[in-house]
Amino acid sequence: MQPLFNGYPLTIFLNNRYTDLQNHIDSLTPLVLERGLSVLLEEIENKFFLQVPLLKENEIHADHNEVSVMQTNFGRSTADKATKFTFFIPFLGNVELLQHEPSCTNSLKLEIERIEQGQIIISITKANTQSKEIKEELERAIKNIKTFLSYVEDNVQGFYPNKPEIESHGMPVTGFNSVVSATARYELEKRQTKLQKDEDIFKNLGYPLKRKESTFPDYTAVPLQRKIQSISLQQQQSEPSLSDDDYEDILFLLSNMSLVIERCPEAFIKLNEESLRMHFLVQLNGLYEGQATGETFNAEGRTDILVRVNNKTIFIAECKFWDGEKTVTNAINQLLSYLCWRDTKAALIIFNRKYNFSSVLKKIPPVVEKHPNYKSTIKLESESSFQFILHQNNDIEREIKLAVLAFNVPVVANSK
């Protein structure tokens, strides 16, 4: 058996990772720094961002087999037959965050069979049992894992490096990924400024530059490693497209932002549409190697969230605050104007702040079904997530999968 959340404290892991970030920036040579701030920032975020694991409970699968269990009775050992039930729970996120002990008051110890290929594997062995008993034990195990993951989320979101020089530049200083971005930008700009100053001083000395004996650069470019998982591209006439599994993974990741909002409501109270969108971009870039961008030109306009591979668009999403049924209709029209003929997967993210959320959720499906491009409803993912089939403008045969995800954003309480 393998323990979960039982390594050295998570706070130490986060501090060590942050120290590794600073050492990494300090180790960059002047030649590497010349590659540009935006390129370096993307590479650093790919390397150091953290994604708290999300359990994909709707994809759990299982197996069973007969095993021998040793029993001791009155000093004698006998082998009895039992059944071992094995459950495979897929997850998305950094596996390291399943291994370290978060800061919490829960003394519960968790053990699993093992972690393998993006799956938590749990086994339950019983000699005489009922399916109800097995299911209840599995549900308890999953509930305990999710409880500890909430502690991990609190530690990651509450990470604070105590760097007043970064805060003085107006950058966020809480939340590990936000701290990584802010620190990387600050330290890279500081290093580039120093190197430029050194270069100016050297030029003013008036001496010629000493020529190196070798004409080859003294560094090696290392290709980026994919952090968590890669996007599986379906090839059709040499055009990349997003596989259905990766589309569902993206929607799953976006949908789980509701958990982040619920756990840290104070962090979202005053955020506008652009700031909320950035939180979703951080999640996508944390999982898909920094290929998600915001407000990028595509087709006839600009879209809020865009995922590209090899300069080809494979996923588009639009973010809007709910202000009546026209919000959905106008947003769909806007998305359709963005989509090129090869674009087949999109999402509409609805933020609600002013209205009764249950009422908003009831209105979304009928509004989409009235749209002239509507073809069918795929399924109701949850109370706040929907999927539909639409068709491209001017091409009724070209179908588009559209997911509509709704989020209730907290508001500032009225003072009395």
C-alpha positions in Angstrom: 0.0 0.0 0.0 1.1 3.6 -0.7 0.3 6.5 1.7 -1.2 9.7 0.3 -0.4 13.2 1.6 2.3 11.7 3.8 5.6 13.2 2.6 7.4 16.2 4.0 5.1 19.2 4.5 3.5 20.8 1.5 4.6 24.2 2.6 8.3 23.1 2.4 7.6 21.7 -1.1 6.1 25.0 -2.2 9.0 27.0 -0.8 11.5 24.7 -2.4 9.8 25.0 -5.7 9.8 28.8 -5.4 13.5 28.7 -4.5 14.1 26.5 -7.6 12.3 29.2 -9.7 14.6 31.9 -8.4 17.7 29.8 -9.0 16.5 28.9 -12.5 16.1 32.6 -13.4 19.6 33.4 -11.9 21.1 30.6 -14.0 19.8 32.0 -17.3 22.7 33.2 -19.5 22.6 36.6 -21.3 22.1 34.8 -24.6 19.0 33.0 -23.3 17.7 36.3 -21.8 17.8 37.8 -25.3 15.0 35.6 -26.4 12.4 38.0 -25.1 10.4 38.5 -21.9 7.1 36.9 -23.2 8.9 33.7 -24.4 10.8 33.3 -21.2 7.7 33.9 -19.0 5.8 31.2 -20.9 8.6 28.7 -20.5 8.9 29.4 -16.8 5.1 29.1 -16.2 5.2 25.8 -18.1 7.9 24.6 -15.8 6.8 25.8 -12.4 3.0 26.3 -12.5 1.0 23.9 -10.3 -2.4 22.3 -10.9 -4.1 20.9 -7.8 -5.4 17.4 -8.9 -9.0 17.1 -9.9 -10.6 13.7 -9.6 -12.6 12.6 -12.7 -15.2 10.7 -10.8 -17.4 10.1 -13.9 -14.6 8.1 -15.5 -13.9 5.7 -12.6 -13.6 2.1 -13.8 -13.0 -1.1 -11.8 -11.8 -4.7 -11.9 -11.9 -7.7 -9.5 -10.0 -10.9 -8.9 -9.9 -13.7 -6.4 -7.0 -13.6 -3.9 -5.8 -15.6 -0.9 -5.9 -13.9 2.5 -3.9 -15.2 5.5 -5.9 -15.7 8.7 -4.5 -16.6 12.1 -6.7 -18.6 14.5 -5.4 -19.9 17.8 -1.8 -19.6 16.5 -2.4 -21.4 13.3 -2.3 -19.6 9.9 -4.6 -20.5 7.1 -5.2 -19.1 3.6 -8.8 -18.1 2.9 -10.3 -17.0 -0.4 -11.4 -13.4 -0.8 -12.2 -11.0 -3.6 -10.1 -8.0 -4.3 -12.0 -5.1 -5.9 -9.7 -2.6 -7.7 -10.9 1.0 -8.6 -9.0 3.2 -11.1 -9.7 6.9 -10.5 -8.3 9.3 -13.2 -7.2 12.7 -12.2 -5.8 15.9 -13.8 -3.0 17.8 -12.1 0.4 17.6 -10.5 1.0 14.2 -9.0 3.5 15.8 -6.5 0.6 17.5 -4.7 -0.8 14.0 -3.8 2.5 13.2 -2.0 3.1 16.0 0.5 1.3 16.7 3.7 -0.9 19.9 3.6 -1.3 22.2 6.6 -4.5 21.0 8.3 -5.8 19.7 11.6 -7.0 16.4 10.1 -5.1 13.5 11.6 -6.6 10.9 9.1 -4.1 8.7 7.3 -4.9 7.7 3.7 -3.5 4.7 1.9 -4.1 3.6 -1.7 -2.8 0.7 -3.8 -0.6 3.0 -6.0 -0.6 6.0 -8.4 0.0 5.0 -12.0 -0.4 6.8 -15.4 -2.6 9.6 -14.1 -4.8 7.3 -12.0 -5.2 6.8 -8.2 -5.7 3.1 -7.7 -7.7 1.9 -4.7 -8.2 -1.7 -3.7 -10.7 -3.2 -1.3 -10.4 -6.8 -0.3 -13.3 -8.6 1.3 -14.1 -12.3 2.0 -17.9 -12.0 2.4 -19.5 -8.7 1.5 -22.2 -7.0 -0.5 -21.9 -4.4 -3.3 -23.4 -1.7 -1.1 -20.7 -2.2 1.5 -17.9 -2.0 -1.2 -19.4 1.1 -2.7 -19.8 2.9 0.6 -16.1 2.2 1.5 -15.0 3.5 -1.9 -17.1 6.6 -1.5 -15.6 7.2 1.9 -12.1 6.9 0.4 -12.9 9.4 -2.4 -14.5 11.8 0.1 -11.3 11.7 2.3 -9.1 12.3 -0.7 -11.2 15.3 -1.8 -11.1 16.7 1.7 -7.3 16.6 1.7 -7.2 18.1 -1.8 -9.2 21.0 -0.5 -6.4 21.5 2.1 -3.8 21.3 -0.7 -5.9 23.9 -2.6 -5.9 26.2 0.4 -2.1 25.9 0.8 -1.4 26.5 -2.9 -3.8 29.5 -3.1 -2.5 30.9 0.2 1.1 30.7 -0.7 2.9 34.0 0.2 6.6 34.5 -0.4 6.9 37.8 1.5 8.5 39.7 -1.4 7.6 43.4 -0.8 9.6 44.5 -3.8 7.2 42.5 -6.0 4.2 43.9 -4.2 5.5 47.4 -4.7 5.2 46.9 -8.5 1.5 46.2 -8.2 1.8 42.5 -8.8 -0.2 39.8 -6.9 1.7 38.2 -4.1 -0.7 35.3 -3.0 -1.5 32.1 -4.8 1.4 30.0 -6.0 0.9 30.4 -9.8 0.2 34.1 -9.5 3.4 34.4 -7.4 5.4 32.5 -10.0 4.2 34.8 -12.8 4.8 38.0 -10.8 8.2 36.8 -9.5 9.4 35.7 -12.9 8.4 39.0 -14.6 10.0 41.0 -11.8 13.3 39.0 -11.7 13.6 38.8 -15.5 13.0 42.5 -16.0 15.6 43.2 -13.2 18.2 40.9 -14.8 17.6 42.3 -18.3 17.9 45.9 -16.9 21.2 45.0 -15.2 22.6 43.4 -18.3 21.7 46.4 -20.4 23.3 48.7 -17.9 26.5 46.5 -17.9 26.5 46.7 -21.7 26.1 50.5 -21.7 29.0 50.9 -19.2 31.2 48.6 -21.2 30.5 50.5 -24.5 31.4 53.8 -22.8 34.8 52.3 -21.8 35.8 52.5 -25.5 37.6 49.1 -25.7 37.0 46.5 -28.4 35.2 43.3 -27.4 37.5 40.3 -26.9 36.8 37.7 -29.5 36.1 34.2 -28.3 38.2 31.3 -29.7 35.0 29.3 -30.4 32.3 30.7 -32.6 29.7 28.4 -31.1 27.4 29.6 -28.4 28.1 28.4 -24.9 24.6 27.2 -24.1 22.3 24.4 -25.2 18.7 25.0 -26.0 16.6 22.5 -24.2 13.1 21.6 -25.6 10.2 22.3 -23.3 8.8 19.3 -21.4 5.0 18.9 -21.3 4.1 19.4 -17.7 1.0 17.3 -17.1 -0.4 16.0 -20.3 -0.3 16.7 -24.0 -3.2 17.6 -26.3 -4.0 14.6 -28.5 -4.3 15.8 -32.0 -6.6 14.2 -34.5 -5.2 14.5 -38.0 -7.4 15.1 -40.9 -5.9 16.4 -44.1 -2.9 17.6 -42.1 -5.1 19.9 -40.0 -4.9 19.5 -36.2 -8.1 19.3 -34.2 -9.0 18.7 -30.5 -9.9 15.1 -29.6 -13.2 14.5 -27.8 -11.3 13.3 -24.7 -9.2 16.5 -24.5 -12.3 18.6 -25.1 -13.9 16.9 -22.2 -10.8 17.4 -20.1 -10.8 21.1 -20.9 -14.5 21.4 -19.9 -13.8 19.4 -16.8 -11.0 21.7 -15.8 -13.0 24.9 -16.5 -16.1 23.5 -14.7 -14.0 22.8 -11.6 -13.2 26.5 -11.3 -16.5 26.7 -9.5 -14.9 24.8 -6.6 -12.1 27.4 -6.5 -14.6 30.2 -6.4 -16.6 28.5 -3.7 -13.5 27.9 -1.5 -12.0 31.4 -1.9 -15.0 33.7 -2.6 -13.2 36.7 -1.2 -10.6 36.5 -4.0 -13.4 36.8 -6.7 -15.7 39.4 -5.2 -14.2 42.5 -7.0 -12.9 40.9 -10.2 -14.2 42.1 -13.5 -14.7 39.9 -16.6 -11.0 40.2 -17.8 -9.7 39.3 -14.3 -12.0 36.3 -14.0 -10.9 35.2 -17.5 -7.3 35.3 -16.4 -8.0 32.7 -13.7 -9.3 30.4 -16.3 -6.3 31.0 -18.5 -4.0 30.2 -15.6 -5.7 26.8 -15.2 -5.5 26.0 -18.9 -1.9 27.1 -19.2 -1.1 25.0 -16.1 -2.4 21.9 -17.9 -1.8 22.5 -21.6 1.7 23.9 -21.8 1.0 27.6 -22.0 -0.9 27.4 -25.3 -4.0 29.2 -24.1 -4.2 32.9 -24.8 -6.7 35.7 -24.1 -8.2 38.3 -26.5 -6.6 36.9 -29.6 -7.6 37.9 -33.1 -9.4 35.0 -34.9 -11.6 35.1 -38.0 -13.8 38.2 -37.8 -13.1 39.4 -34.2 -11.4 38.7 -31.0 -12.2 35.8 -28.7 -11.6 35.7 -24.9 -9.9 32.3 -24.6 -8.1 30.6 -27.5 -6.0 27.3 -27.5 -3.7 26.9 -30.5 -1.4 24.1 -31.6 1.0 24.6 -34.5 -0.6 28.0 -35.2 -4.0 26.3 -35.7 -7.0 27.1 -33.5 -8.4 23.9 -31.7 -10.6 25.5 -29.0 -12.4 28.8 -28.5 -14.3 30.2 -25.5 -16.1 33.4 -24.8 -16.7 34.9 -21.4 -19.8 37.0 -20.5 -21.6 38.4 -17.5 -25.3 37.4 -17.5 -27.6 40.3 -18.2 -30.7 38.6 -19.6 -31.3 36.1 -22.3 -29.8 38.3 -24.9 -26.4 37.6 -23.2 -26.4 34.0 -24.5 -27.8 34.9 -27.9 -25.3 37.7 -28.6 -22.4 35.6 -27.2 -23.3 32.7 -29.5 -23.4 35.0 -32.5 -20.1 36.4 -31.5 -18.5 33.0 -31.1 -19.9 31.9 -34.5 -18.3 34.9 -36.1 -15.0 34.0 -34.6 -15.1 30.3 -35.7 -13.3 29.4 -38.9 -14.6 26.5 -40.9 -12.2 24.0 -39.3 -13.1 25.1 -35.8 -15.5 22.5 -34.3 -15.3 22.9 -30.5 -16.2 26.0 -28.4 -17.4 27.0 -25.0 -19.4 29.9 -23.6 -18.6 30.8 -20.0 -21.4 32.7 -18.2 -20.7 34.7 -15.0 -23.6 35.6 -12.9 -23.4 38.2 -10.2 -26.6 40.2 -10.1 -29.4 37.6 -10.6 -31.0 34.5 -9.0 -28.6 31.8 -10.2 -31.3 29.0 -10.3 -33.4 31.2 -12.5 -30.4 31.9 -14.8 -29.7 28.1 -15.2 -33.3 27.4 -16.2 -33.2 30.0 -19.0 -30.0 28.9 -20.6 -31.1 25.7 -22.5 -34.3 27.3 -24.0 -32.3 30.3 -25.2 -29.7 28.1 -27.0 -32.4 25.9 -28.5 -34.1 29.0 -30.1 -30.9 30.0 -31.9 -31.2 29.6 -35.7 -27.9 27.5 -35.7 -29.1 25.1 -33.1 -29.3 21.4 -34.1 -29.5 19.3 -30.9 -28.8 19.0 -27.2 -26.1 16.5 -26.4 -26.5 16.1 -22.6 -26.9 17.9 -19.4 -23.5 17.7 -17.8 -24.6 19.1 -14.5 -26.9 21.7 -13.1 -24.6 24.4 -14.4 -23.0 22.8 -17.5 -24.7 22.1 -20.8 -23.6 20.9 -24.3 -25.2 21.5 -27.6 -24.6 20.9 -31.3 -24.8 23.9 -33.5 -23.8 24.4 -37.2 -21.5 26.8 -38.8 -22.8 30.0 -40.4 -23.6 29.3 -44.0 -22.9 25.6 -43.7 -25.6 23.5 -42.0 -23.5 20.3 -42.5 -20.5 21.5 -40.5 -21.3 20.8 -36.8 -19.9 22.6 -33.8 -19.9 21.3 -30.2 -20.8 24.2 -27.9 -20.5 23.8 -24.1 -22.2 26.5 -21.9 -20.7 26.7 -18.4 -22.3 28.9 -15.8 -20.6 30.3 -12.7 -22.1 32.1 -9.7 -19.6 34.9 -8.8 -19.8 36.2 -5.2 -20.8 39.9 -4.7 -19.8 42.4 -2.1 -22.2 42.3 0.9 -24.3 45.5 1.4 -23.1 47.3 4.5 -25.9 48.3 6.9 
